[in-house]
Amino acid sequence: MELLNHDLAHEFPQLVGKIRSLKLSSSRFLHLFEAYDEVNHEITKIEQDGGVIGDEAMENLKKKRLKIKDDIYQMLIA
């Protein structure tokens, strides 16, 4: 099974420049960016390595990633 790439450059390709700018100018954005990256890597590692995790735990990780992505998007469009 091919996994989708969920890094922010792939999620918001039209906003890559703004992502870079906000990472340098906003500590809140940088914190969200790093939190998103951490959760995304955790999910990817589990999916690629076939890690042992319950469905509910995986669903919670994906919901966490989505919430952070929503917060990031709100900052990107502001």
Secondary structure, 3 states (H helix, E strand, C coil): CCCCCCCHHHHCHHHHHHHHHHHHHCHHHHHHHHHHHHHHHHHHHHHHHCCCCCHHHHHHHHHHHHHHHHHHHHHHHC
